[in-house]
């Protein structure tokens, strides 16, 4: 699994987790909202029941007052209709007390008070019957200090006290219910609001994450499309430069060979100064050939067609052959001093890439130094690292331009008067990158330049060296 695939997979998991969490928050919000609604309905039922109890108690008080009024009117007026109305009021009172019993059944204290109220009302009925019996006797028997009258007054006071206690208790219950409902309602509303805000934030986060994924995917698709276009362009460039190199290589070889033959035939017939034009032809042909080779190498590297295929090389033999080739194609004899150090003889390297690296470095060293000054090639072959040093005593490279010389067609300002394409160091950099090597530059203007190339060897190189021996 690639890094980009793993990244997309992690982001999908985050989106799924965030979406599930948002759904969970919405479910919790709906749950609390349902509980709040259920509690509201239950509270409304309780409030309604309490109000009905208070209304029933008020009705009982009114009925008791009506009974008392009927009793006194009967005593004062002596009408039988008042006694009948009294009996009817007592029956209504009994029904109301029975209706009140069920709502108060879940409150033991109130139920006990209701039982006490029923007992007092029954006692009052008994007192009324006794009073009625006394009514038919002389009125002196119903004096205010009569025990029956005193007992009746006490009974009336107790009834009013019980009814007051019932009403006060129900009002307190109603107040507690309202306060509890308000507290629960506020808490649930706070939870609902918080849950709604969190769900909104999570959904917004999911939207942002999805939008970011979409934006990144669009960028990735654009990058892939651009990469495909660049790859296609690199393929076209490679095809074009391959065709140009192939078409130009034959005539350049003919020019080089023909000029060499003319030089050999005319060497004894013409003075050396008059052979200068032939030497210029050979130099220009070689320069054109090298230029085509460098351009083709860069095009192959850009198209990804340039590969590193290491093989076992005898390093001293390789370096001596390279020096011989460089000297052979030089316009005039040049001195290249070679030294070898290290404990290894063989190295595991790509011969073509290494040849491009060292030939460009040596060619530049010869080109940008005096014809009389030597160029030094040093090989340090160790089991783990192969190091090459190319040193000259030439014009040097300005410090501020040393990092730019590896770009195509970039040359130092002090080298513009010398013929060159500016592609050699770019080729060196591309070949060295394929070999995963390191390159360092130590240069001083007017003193010279030293290029150091380090190539790491595989861990099992010792086996190859041993087998080669």
Wavefront OBJ file of the C-alpha trace (Angstrom):
o trace
v 0.000 0.000 0.000
v 1.435 3.380 -1.039
v 1.647 6.420 1.223
v -1.070 8.269 -0.718
v -3.391 5.238 -0.567
v -2.780 4.918 3.180
v -3.482 8.635 3.602
v -6.771 8.385 1.709
v -7.717 5.308 3.757
v -7.065 7.146 7.036
v -9.074 10.154 5.855
v -11.983 7.876 4.889
v -11.873 6.358 8.369
v -11.887 9.828 9.920
v -14.856 10.858 7.761
v -16.755 7.680 8.664
v -15.997 8.111 12.380
v -17.005 11.781 12.304
v -20.225 10.968 10.439
v -21.094 8.194 12.926
v -20.368 10.529 15.820
v -22.593 13.205 14.289
v -25.387 10.622 13.910
v -24.852 9.565 17.534
v -25.105 13.188 18.679
v -28.284 13.659 16.666
v -29.744 10.473 18.180
v -28.836 11.686 21.678
v -30.369 15.097 20.962
v -33.559 13.455 19.726
v -33.561 11.155 22.751
v -33.278 14.070 25.179
v -35.887 15.955 23.186
v -38.221 12.959 23.421
v -37.560 12.677 27.142
v -38.207 16.387 27.550
v -41.488 16.097 25.675
v -42.449 13.012 27.696
v -41.571 14.794 30.941
v -43.562 17.807 29.812
v -46.608 15.641 29.151
v -46.192 13.855 32.496
v -45.783 17.182 34.281
v -48.863 18.544 32.561
v -50.820 15.475 33.661
v -49.560 15.902 37.233
v -50.344 19.608 37.227
v -53.787 18.907 35.834
v -54.374 16.238 38.476
v -53.184 18.561 41.245
v -55.433 21.335 39.955
v -58.331 18.898 39.889
v -57.578 17.941 43.509
v -57.452 21.606 44.531
v -60.701 22.235 42.655
v -62.283 19.212 44.389
v -61.137 20.452 47.798
v -62.568 23.882 47.046
v -65.825 22.229 45.994
v -65.840 20.191 49.216
v -65.356 23.386 51.216
v -68.220 25.001 49.338
v -70.418 21.938 49.865
v -69.628 21.930 53.583
v -70.522 25.617 53.693
v -73.772 24.836 51.876
v -74.508 21.997 54.300
v -73.878 24.309 57.237
v -76.150 26.906 55.683
v -78.950 24.355 55.150
v -78.584 23.165 58.718
v -78.902 26.626 60.211
v -81.787 27.572 57.920
v -83.554 24.419 58.990
v -83.006 25.346 62.643
v -84.140 28.916 62.085
v -87.010 28.397 59.634
v -87.993 24.814 60.424
v -88.712 24.046 56.752
v -88.546 20.447 55.670
v -87.186 21.436 52.233
v -84.012 22.710 53.875
v -83.561 19.330 55.523
v -84.021 17.597 52.163
v -81.462 19.944 50.564
v -79.145 19.149 53.446
v -79.442 15.405 52.736
v -78.770 15.983 49.014
v -75.700 18.076 49.824
v -74.418 15.331 52.117
v -74.807 12.801 49.292
v -72.894 15.048 46.877
v -70.197 15.464 49.513
v -69.874 11.696 49.862
v -69.496 11.310 46.090
v -66.853 14.040 45.956
v -64.882 12.436 48.749
v -64.916 9.103 46.910
v -63.759 10.804 43.694
v -60.953 12.466 45.611
v -59.668 9.212 47.056
v -58.189 7.815 43.848
v -55.969 10.871 42.954
v -54.653 10.914 46.542
v -53.960 7.189 46.660
v -50.297 7.644 45.655
v -49.672 10.119 48.524
v -49.987 8.324 51.904
v -50.044 11.550 53.932
v -52.814 13.055 51.847
v -54.740 9.798 51.890
v -54.525 9.731 55.698
v -55.788 13.320 55.861
v -58.651 12.377 53.555
v -59.578 9.518 55.885
v -59.495 11.951 58.814
v -61.687 14.368 56.830
v -64.221 11.637 56.128
v -64.299 10.715 59.815
v -64.835 14.354 60.808
v -67.571 14.775 58.236
v -69.265 11.589 59.492
v -68.913 12.935 63.024
v -70.489 16.201 61.886
v -73.424 14.336 60.398
v -73.899 12.556 63.718
v -73.736 15.882 65.532
v -76.293 17.319 63.114
v -78.629 14.416 63.801
v -78.236 14.996 67.532
v -78.845 18.680 67.030
v -81.929 17.887 65.019
v -83.277 15.753 67.845
v -82.629 18.590 70.272
v -84.267 21.059 67.891
v -87.647 19.526 68.568
v -87.169 20.108 72.276
v -87.121 23.460 74.071
v -84.546 25.935 72.615
v -82.870 26.385 75.941
v -81.228 23.062 75.318
v -79.289 24.572 72.319
v -77.586 27.336 74.189
v -74.109 28.388 72.999
v -72.491 26.753 75.976
v -74.213 23.486 75.313
v -71.705 20.635 74.936
v -73.200 19.658 71.591
v -72.725 23.153 70.227
v -69.168 23.288 71.502
v -68.391 19.916 69.969
v -69.957 21.002 66.681
v -67.784 24.096 66.565
v -64.679 22.050 67.309
v -65.621 19.636 64.547
v -66.068 22.487 62.089
v -62.660 23.913 63.032
v -60.987 20.538 62.551
v -62.658 20.054 59.168
v -61.461 23.456 57.967
v -57.960 22.716 59.269
v -57.827 19.356 57.459
v -59.064 20.909 54.223
v -56.496 23.698 54.591
v -53.730 21.151 55.145
v -54.883 19.193 52.090
v -54.896 22.339 49.961
v -51.558 23.547 51.306
v -49.945 20.161 50.665
v -51.315 19.981 47.110
v -50.176 23.530 46.419
v -46.709 22.603 47.687
v -46.718 19.496 45.509
v -47.771 21.637 42.550
v -44.991 24.131 43.283
v -42.418 21.328 43.539
v -43.612 19.850 40.277
v -43.332 23.182 38.517
v -39.845 23.838 39.895
v -38.698 20.302 39.047
v -40.114 20.595 35.573
v -38.410 23.940 35.038
v -35.066 22.589 36.266
v -35.287 19.432 34.159
v -36.537 21.404 31.197
v -33.649 23.869 31.400
v -31.113 21.053 31.747
v -32.573 19.119 28.844
v -32.836 22.239 26.708
v -29.175 23.011 27.460
v -28.226 19.460 26.501
v -30.335 19.708 23.343
v -28.744 23.013 22.367
v -25.257 21.724 23.122
v -25.908 18.510 21.225
v -27.326 20.448 18.283
v -24.294 22.746 18.220
v -21.894 19.804 18.450
v -23.755 17.930 15.714
v -23.631 21.050 13.538
v -19.906 21.454 14.222
v -19.240 17.814 13.416
v -21.294 17.986 10.224
v -19.460 21.170 9.291
v -16.165 19.406 10.000
v -17.252 16.481 7.809
v -18.144 18.925 5.050
v -14.768 20.668 5.361
v -12.952 17.322 5.369
v -14.895 16.082 2.344
v -14.294 19.376 0.563
v -10.586 19.125 1.426
v -10.489 15.575 0.105
v -12.239 16.653 -3.075
v -9.829 19.569 -3.467
v -6.805 17.344 -2.834
v -8.166 14.769 -5.256
v -8.590 17.434 -7.900
v -5.048 18.619 -7.241
v -3.801 15.031 -7.424
v -5.656 14.452 -10.683
v -4.239 17.683 -12.079
v -0.763 16.681 -10.921
v -1.182 13.236 -12.483
v -2.447 14.810 -15.676
v 0.471 17.241 -15.680
v 2.868 14.385 -14.954
v 1.379 12.384 -17.805
v 1.752 15.375 -20.110
v 5.342 15.896 -18.993
v 6.023 12.207 -19.479
v 4.502 12.330 -22.933
v 6.548 15.431 -23.719
v 9.676 13.704 -22.427
v 8.899 10.727 -24.649
v 8.510 13.038 -27.637
v 11.741 14.835 -26.757
v 13.527 11.499 -26.407
v 12.207 10.316 -29.763
v 13.193 13.590 -31.385
v 16.699 13.660 -29.911
v 17.185 9.968 -30.656
v 16.253 10.607 -34.265
v 18.499 13.685 -34.444
v 21.378 11.845 -32.809
v 20.991 8.918 -35.189
v 20.723 11.131 -38.263
v 23.676 13.322 -37.294
v 25.950 10.633 -35.919
v 26.665 9.050 -39.333
v 27.642 12.252 -41.164
v 29.664 13.418 -38.153
v 31.484 10.102 -38.119
v 32.178 10.486 -41.827
v 33.449 14.036 -41.275
v 35.673 12.963 -38.394
v 37.012 9.931 -40.242
v 37.586 11.811 -43.466
v 39.408 14.659 -41.746
v 41.552 12.120 -39.889
v 42.465 10.383 -43.165
v 43.296 13.712 -44.786
v 45.434 14.621 -41.803
v 47.354 11.348 -42.023
v 47.898 11.654 -45.794
v 48.870 15.303 -45.697
v 51.018 15.066 -42.571
v 54.231 14.610 -44.621
v 53.177 16.797 -47.545
v 51.861 19.924 -45.826
v 53.327 22.056 -43.130
v 51.719 21.534 -39.655
v 50.429 25.118 -39.533
v 48.419 24.527 -42.696
v 46.661 21.554 -41.142
v 44.930 23.869 -38.646
v 41.637 23.837 -40.572
v 41.517 20.032 -40.482
v 42.077 20.122 -36.735
v 39.239 22.629 -36.384
v 36.967 20.364 -38.412
v 37.816 17.422 -36.165
v 37.320 19.489 -32.990
v 33.942 20.828 -34.191
v 32.771 17.362 -35.200
v 33.794 15.927 -31.830
v 32.088 18.831 -30.054
v 28.901 18.245 -32.047
v 29.032 14.518 -31.308
v 29.523 15.159 -27.579
v 26.713 17.726 -27.613
v 24.306 15.238 -29.204
v 25.361 12.582 -26.714
v 24.776 14.919 -23.760
v 21.373 16.056 -25.044
v 20.297 12.460 -25.643
v 21.459 11.465 -22.136
v 19.486 14.303 -20.534
v 16.399 13.468 -22.600
v 16.605 9.818 -21.593
v 17.010 10.839 -17.932
v 13.961 13.156 -18.111
v 11.895 10.421 -19.747
v 12.941 7.873 -17.114
v 14.671 5.731 -19.721
v 18.123 6.118 -18.240
v 18.714 3.237 -15.838
v 21.479 2.227 -13.470
v 22.670 -1.344 -14.098
v 25.714 -2.006 -11.905
v 28.233 -4.683 -12.791
v 31.665 -5.688 -11.578
v 34.434 -3.452 -12.920
v 38.197 -3.602 -12.508
v 38.609 0.023 -11.495
v 42.249 0.682 -12.406
v 41.804 -0.791 -15.881
v 38.620 1.243 -16.351
v 40.323 4.513 -15.355
v 43.367 3.902 -17.585
v 41.136 3.181 -20.581
v 39.158 6.341 -19.845
v 42.336 8.438 -19.726
v 43.519 6.914 -22.996
v 40.215 7.782 -24.684
v 40.327 11.364 -23.386
v 43.898 11.854 -24.565
v 43.174 10.276 -27.929
v 40.469 12.786 -28.787
v 42.356 15.800 -27.424
v 43.482 18.388 -29.967
v 46.938 18.416 -28.422
v 48.740 16.137 -25.979
v 47.687 16.693 -22.383
v 49.004 15.278 -19.136
v 46.556 13.352 -16.934
v 48.155 11.981 -13.789
v 46.419 8.950 -12.287
v 46.815 7.568 -8.771
v 45.053 4.669 -7.071
v 44.567 4.056 -3.366
v 42.477 1.676 -1.302
v 42.287 -2.032 -0.526
v 39.806 -3.101 -3.221
v 40.361 -3.785 -6.879
v 36.835 -4.327 -8.137
v 33.698 -2.246 -7.684
v 30.055 -2.786 -8.428
v 29.133 0.158 -10.705
v 27.326 1.047 -13.929
v 30.039 1.371 -16.559
v 28.158 3.711 -18.918
v 27.027 6.106 -16.190
v 30.480 6.133 -14.617
v 32.082 6.773 -18.015
v 29.735 9.765 -18.579
v 30.508 11.166 -15.141
v 34.293 10.933 -15.290
v 34.656 11.788 -18.980
v 32.720 15.034 -18.523
v 34.699 15.947 -15.410
v 38.028 15.226 -17.109
v 36.993 17.016 -20.318
v 36.025 20.122 -18.325
v 39.259 19.952 -16.347
v 41.261 19.891 -19.576
v 39.105 22.535 -21.237
v 39.233 25.099 -18.437
v 42.936 24.725 -17.542
v 46.161 25.696 -19.239
v 47.491 23.283 -21.912
v 50.718 23.014 -19.956
v 49.156 22.271 -16.561
v 48.393 18.654 -15.603
v 45.035 17.213 -14.592
v 44.888 14.758 -11.711
v 42.564 11.727 -11.453
v 42.650 9.952 -8.097
v 40.873 6.652 -7.359
v 40.233 5.517 -3.771
v 38.643 2.054 -3.928
v 37.450 0.758 -0.557
v 35.077 -2.135 0.211
v 32.211 0.184 1.113
v 32.882 3.325 -0.962
v 34.543 4.205 -4.247
v 35.834 7.782 -4.431
v 37.042 9.676 -7.496
v 38.798 13.043 -7.422
v 39.305 15.143 -10.540
v 41.588 18.078 -9.896
v 42.808 20.814 -12.222
v 44.773 24.036 -11.974
v 42.440 26.011 -14.186
v 40.282 29.138 -14.011
v 38.143 27.917 -11.102
v 34.436 28.485 -10.397
v 33.091 31.532 -8.500
v 31.662 30.524 -5.129
v 28.225 32.045 -5.805
v 27.912 30.069 -9.058
v 29.019 26.648 -7.834
v 25.436 25.556 -7.043
v 24.207 26.627 -10.509
v 26.640 24.775 -12.751
v 24.563 21.569 -12.556
v 21.639 23.188 -14.390
v 21.513 22.702 -18.171
v 23.129 25.461 -20.235
v 24.456 27.245 -17.123
v 28.113 28.247 -17.170
v 30.279 30.408 -14.968
v 30.779 33.983 -16.059
v 34.530 33.454 -16.325
v 34.074 30.521 -18.737
v 31.933 32.152 -21.409
v 34.921 32.927 -23.620
v 35.734 29.188 -23.823
v 33.740 27.012 -26.222
v 31.236 24.769 -24.440
v 27.566 23.779 -24.298
v 26.921 23.953 -20.557
v 25.471 20.421 -20.539
v 28.385 18.407 -19.149
v 27.768 19.063 -15.451
v 24.018 18.528 -15.900
v 24.795 15.096 -17.353
v 27.136 14.388 -14.433
v 24.404 15.303 -11.938
v 21.750 13.138 -13.615
v 24.024 10.115 -13.882
v 25.211 10.564 -10.310
v 21.621 10.777 -9.031
v 20.805 7.475 -10.729
v 23.831 5.957 -9.011
v 22.755 7.535 -5.676
v 26.174 9.077 -5.331
v 27.496 12.285 -3.807
v 29.381 15.112 -5.492
v 31.275 17.919 -3.794
v 33.065 20.910 -5.304
v 36.113 22.708 -3.951
v 37.096 25.570 -6.198
v 38.898 28.896 -6.111
v 38.992 31.350 -8.972
v 42.451 31.415 -10.598
v 43.712 28.472 -8.512
v 41.790 25.428 -9.696
v 38.885 23.093 -9.022
v 38.526 19.702 -7.364
v 35.453 17.531 -7.913
v 34.984 14.629 -5.492
v 32.594 11.810 -6.417
v 31.574 9.211 -3.800
v 29.722 6.049 -4.811
v 28.514 3.673 -2.111
v 28.963 -0.043 -2.695
v 26.353 -2.773 -1.972
v 26.736 -4.645 1.313
v 27.652 -7.899 -0.460
v 30.326 -6.392 -2.684
v 33.008 -8.449 -0.939
v 31.518 -11.601 -2.434
v 31.808 -10.118 -5.924
v 35.390 -9.005 -5.340
v 36.266 -12.419 -4.012
v 34.657 -14.215 -6.958
v 36.342 -11.844 -9.397
v 39.730 -12.731 -7.976
l 1 2 3 4 5 6 7 8 9 10 11 12 13 14 15 16 17 18 19 20 21 22 23 24 25 26 27 28 29 30 31 32 33 34 35 36 37 38 39 40 41 42 43 44 45 46 47 48 49 50 51 52 53 54 55 56 57 58 59 60 61 62 63 64 65 66 67 68 69 70 71 72 73 74 75 76 77 78 79 80 81 82 83 84 85 86 87 88 89 90 91 92 93 94 95 96 97 98 99 100 101 102 103 104 105 106 107 108 109 110 111 112 113 114 115 116 117 118 119 120 121 122 123 124 125 126 127 128 129 130 131 132 133 134 135 136 137 138 139 140 141 142 143 144 145 146 147 148 149 150 151 152 153 154 155 156 157 158 159 160 161 162 163 164 165 166 167 168 169 170 171 172 173 174 175 176 177 178 179 180 181 182 183 184 185 186 187 188 189 190 191 192 193 194 195 196 197 198 199 200 201 202 203 204 205 206 207 208 209 210 211 212 213 214 215 216 217 218 219 220 221 222 223 224 225 226 227 228 229 230 231 232 233 234 235 236 237 238 239 240 241 242 243 244 245 246 247 248 249 250 251 252 253 254 255 256 257 258 259 260 261 262 263 264 265 266 267 268 269 270 271 272 273 274 275 276 277 278 279 280 281 282 283 284 285 286 287 288 289 290 291 292 293 294 295 296 297 298 299 300 301 302 303 304 305 306 307 308 309 310 311 312 313 314 315 316 317 318 319 320 321 322 323 324 325 326 327 328 329 330 331 332 333 334 335 336 337 338 339 340 341 342 343 344 345 346 347 348 349 350 351 352 353 354 355 356 357 358 359 360 361 362 363 364 365 366 367 368 369 370 371 372 373 374 375 376 377 378 379 380 381 382 383 384 385 386 387 388 389 390 391 392 393 394 395 396 397 398 399 400 401 402 403 404 405 406 407 408 409 410 411 412 413 414 415 416 417 418 419 420 421 422 423 424 425 426 427 428 429 430 431 432 433 434 435 436 437 438 439 440 441 442 443 444 445 446 447 448 449 450 451 452 453 454 455 456 457 458 459 460 461 462 463 464 465 466 467 468 469
